[in-house]
Amino acid sequence: MIDYCLKFKDQAEADKVLADINASIDVIGTIHKPTGKMLKDEDGNEYPAFAAIDGYHVNVRAGEEIPALDTYKIEPKTPLRVWA
């Protein structure tokens, strides 16, 4: 099996590229990361602020290499999700 972590400009681009791909697809979508800032709710409880990182993220598992995905391939240091 070959696993791909992919980053697209947006969902429309991902949908277009993946439309004809015969593989298992795990849509992650937009990833949000903590900004380091704390916010307060109306009761005064603090909670971390999050911001979206660039891109629309998808994992693909295929039985063979798919060269059409190479342009979108990334190698995250700490993937949000991986195939089991």
N, C-alpha and C positions, 0 to 999 in steps of 0.2 A: 504494500500500500504506500502511496505517496500522499503526504499531507501538505497542504498549502495554507498559509496565513496570508490573506489578501486584504489590500486597502484600496478602495475605490474613492473617486471624488464624491459620489453620492449614491443613493439607492438606484436611481435611474440608470447610472452607468453600470452598477453591479448587475441589475436585472438584464440589461442588454448583453453584457459579456457572458453571463452565466446561463442565458436562455437555452443554448444548445449544448451545454456541458452535461455529459452523462456521468455523474458522480454524486457522492453524498455531500450535501451542502448544509452548513451550520451558520445561519445568519446571526451575527452579533449586533450589527447595526452601529449606532453611535456609541462611543465609549466616553464615559465621564470620569474625570480624575479629580481628587481633592485639590483645591487651590492653595491650601495652607491657611486660609482665612476662616474665622468662625462667625457664624450668624446667630441671631437670637429669634426665637419664635415669639408669638404674642404673649406667652406665659413667662418669658424670660429664660427659657431653656436654650442652651447653646447647641449648635449643630454645625458640622463642617460644610463649607461652601464647595460646590462642585462646578466644573466647567467642561464642556465638550471638547474633545481633542479632534483635530482635523480628520476627516475621512469617514467612510462607511466600511465596516469591517465584516469579513466573511471568511470562514474556514471551509476548505474543500478537501475531501478524501477521495482519491481516485486510484484505480487499479494500475494506471500507467501515467506517464508524464503527459501533461497538457501544456504544450508550448505557448498557447494563446494566453495562459495565465501568468507567464513569466514577468510581464510588464507590471503586474499588480502585486507581485510577491514581496512580502516583508518578513523580517526575522525579529519579532519582538523579544526583548530580554526576558520579560515575564508575561507570557501569553495569558489573556483573560480566561480562555477556555482551550482545552486540547482534547483530541480524540482519545477515548479510553481503549 
